[in-house]
């Protein structure tokens, strides 16, 4: 009991310390001073009167939302004396693997820099600055020669690293079950089984209405949809981010989604936020980075060739170029197993006082990175708001999809969860695919790394991301592929005698929300779900 109280006090102290540097803290301080002039504020009950003023004026709700937002990214509980690196990642072999992976990425980046004789960063000439500023909203029309540039890495390269990941302290002997050796991921991490997933995702129960199913044309709107929309409007009126997060677990109405996501992420477009975005834009105009070409290349290879997202090409350049300059993103490395890469001022190699983070946000883009932004363009059309939403989504969720860690929402755990579920509940299919050289994880890995962006229709993808925000977890991603196999012609897959590559699966359409089938019922064939699949 005393330990719990001590842990709670430590969490409170850390959150208070972080909020002290925020704009909200300054606003609260100004409001508190201003309230002293009000006649209802009495000296003998000063503390209670100011608290009541905050409650009536709505500032208490804003503070609650800020605290709730901080709690959503707060590191998992650990020993008070744990060193900083333990807070980033408690397992030593995971930290070493991440460190080796980072060195490999940097080597690839430096090799490209040397081969092309291009500096990591340079100041743009005045003429080039003016040209970029004039075409800021039309960057998609520019066709720079990117033929010599290549992505630093692709998801398949990252998968090979995860496949070779091992715990040196774990005996891989005869005591292990045969099932353990079937999957590609061979690390002993605890992942949820079906009963635990049911308990975790209880709102996905069969007796609870869901957008994506119960708002179909076959279901009268008065049975679920109308009431769900009414509740959503009330949640927005209350401006309570905790209530919004609970509400969105059943899916968000299309008309309310943008506001609900902003509320959950505690994003509000204040003048200072717009100013901050303009400062980032100025940094892009003034300086050219090598990663800019990687961003251009990635957008051209992915979103520009997508039927849903090609129209947002300009937005993607604006957001991603600004993101690469945003040093506030560095704060997420406190709970990220990764570390921001460093570069040195020319001629000062190895001298720490001349070291700088490169890129400034510490994140090197990879093949498919722009697809994290693309779906958000359907919801937000104001660049600074779009940027804030993406940045918050990244530091809460997306960074875990391309870093090596033991976190339950980390990509290693997601892969292990996926393989474990498929081996447990569809062992015949899993073993058959493995025998013909079509390891399921090799097919589905790039889907999970992109959070299914680019692989699901946008309306379905947004329904999926509703649940990610609602449960503050990426674990739901690992269930989709299992549901997918439930909802396809399993007999066809079992008859397959060779692997035609991942493309053999991509033509089959699946509703994103059908992920709930796995956690709703371990029975492979649920008529209610299958009836909605095309």
Buried (B, 14 or more C-beta within 10 A) or exposed (E): EEEEEEBEEEBEEEBEEBBEEEEBBEBBEEBBEEBEEEEEBEEEEEEEBBEBBBEEEEBBBBBBBBBBBBEBBEBEEEEEEEEEEBBBBBBEBBBEBBBEBBEBBBEBBBEBBEEEEBEBBEEBEEEBBEEBEEEBEEBBEEEEEBEEBBBBBBBEBBBEBBBEBEBEEEEEEEEEEEBBEBBBBBBEBEBBEBEEBBEBBEBBEEEBBBBBBBBEEEEEEEEBBEEBBEBBBEBBEEBBBBBBBBBBBBBBBBEBBBBBBBBBBBBBBBEEBBEBBEEBBBBBBBBBBBBBBBBBBBBBBBBBEBEBBBBBBBBBBBBBBBBBBBBEBBEBBEBBBBBBBEBBEEEEEEEEEEBEBBBBBBBBBBBBBBBBBBBBBBBBEEBBBBBBBBBBBBBBBBBBBBBBBBBBBBBBBBBBBBBBBBBBBBEEBBEBBBEEEBBBBBBBBBBBBBBBBBBBBBBBBBBBBBBBBBBBBBBBBBBBBBBBBBBBEBEEBEEEEEBEEBEBBEEEEBBBBBBBBBBBBBEBEBEEBBEBBE
